[in-house]
Amino acid sequence: MLAHFLRFHVQRMGPVPTDLSHHYNARTDENGSQMTMKALAWMGTKQVSLIDAPVPDVTDPDDVIVAVTGTTIYGSDLHLFHGEILTLQKGDILGHEFMGKVDKVGPNVKKFKPGDRVVVSFQIACGKCEYCQKKLSSLCDRTNNSSLMNAMYGHRDAGFFGYSHLTGGFAGGQAEYVRVPFGDVNLLTIPDNVKDEQALYLSDVLPTSFHAVVDTGVKDGRSLGGITFFPDWPCNGTSDHRVRIKGLGPIGQLVCRWANLKGAKRVIGIDHVPERLAFAAEKSGVEPLNFAEHKDVVKRIQELVPGGLDVAIDCGTFHQPKTITHKIQKALMLETDVSEIVNEMLMSVRKMGRCGIIAAYAGFTNGFNIGALMEKGVRLIGNGQAPVHMDWETILNDYIIPGKFDPTFIVTHRVPLEDMVELYHAFDNRTSGVSKVFVETRFSSPPSPDCPTTSRVKDWTNQD
């Protein structure tokens, strides 16, 4: 069924034209020889390699070339690593969360100059379309030419760096240089009093986690893009913002912290990795729930919170089914994604509760409990690819700089770019103690005080 859909609908394209190509010009030196850089490329399922790739040059007049000073690996990168995003091509440069210094600018660029310290939005926005004008950068109409995404979703999201041709095919940030289209729009200046280890995560994980909490309505009264969230209804005489977070990787850890900061009185974190559960309990006061010990998560939640949760947020992943039924369906390509976690949320929240999905679901699922959604009046919110441009300045100016939120608590390791291949395997294996890793390049500054110093992956894993 799924294969039939993909075969006959990939060529359909919507009416909105794209403004740019993912291809870039290669830079040459004074002798006319092509310059190369180190970059991490996808070579097949569970196969990545550090390659010599062409250094990008200004290709369109709005381009900025960034010399990368910090990058990282993200949970959603594992979907690419596992070959679950169908439009990957051998040699695609990965990585969508990165920062750096401006190396070169196109003639139309007005806001930045070489040497400026910047963080890069993981999504590529044109700055001019209807969605960009509302700061909904992830929904830009003009930077992604994927006919497959248009066929699957009815529309296309913005182009993303390093995330396959489903999101435009743009070369990513796990590299020494990156071409940033529409540089005036997609870069944020980082002041000198902000550490690299704080600034890097403004590229994705900080706005994404913040957006999940706000968009799902952990705090009432916020208006976002013209949408006003429903207030909490009393449940057994209380309205105490009882929140359930599923998935305690880096995004889940940050969602827990934001939920506390936004007024949640009780946060229950669900995972099956003991180190992640202990980390969330220690760092953010989360009540841990190990689903390996409590097979019936819904029953356990109902024991812990009679009447149901106010809010549930899925920060997990679509590619790890729990039951044999879904394992078989995925293996046979009868579904791409698994609805088990979403169904648990629908069952766990109170009547008229809210469920947010920030986990990176990408396609189709079977066995979705649509009855619970309708009959309980649950608000199921697809948080989407978070609109970075809407919140990154707020997070920087209102939370990081005043010291209200320091994201370095999730940074557990720092490694060189040369270790990216080993890092993918360590991250995929959930190596003990690994949360968010700062990956340095030859352009990076030394580690900041109170942040991890540089180590090698082989020193903290069993890899040879």
Secondary structure, DSSP 4 states (H G I P E B T S, - for coil): -HHHHHHHHTT---SPPPS--S--PBPB-TTSPBPEEEEEEEEETTEEEEEEEEPB---STT-EEEEEEEE---TTHHHHHTT-STT--TTPBP---EEEEEEEE-TT--S--TT-EEEE-SEE--SSSHHHHTT-GGG-SSS---HHHHHHHSS---EEBTS-GGGT-B--SSBSEEEESSHHHHEEE--TTS-HHHHGGGGTHHHHHHHHHHHHTSSTT-EETTEEPPPPPPBTTB---EEEEE--SHHHHHHHHHHHHTT-SEEEEEES-HHHHHHHHHHH--EEEETTT-S-HHHHHHHHSTT-EEEEEE-S-SS--SSHHHHHHHHTTS-SS--HHHHHHHHHEEEEEEEEE-S---S--SS--HHHHHHTT-EEEE--S--HHHHHHHIIIIIITTTS--GGGGEEEEEEGGGHHHHHHHHHTT-TT--EEEEE-TTPPPPPTTSPPB--GGGSSS--
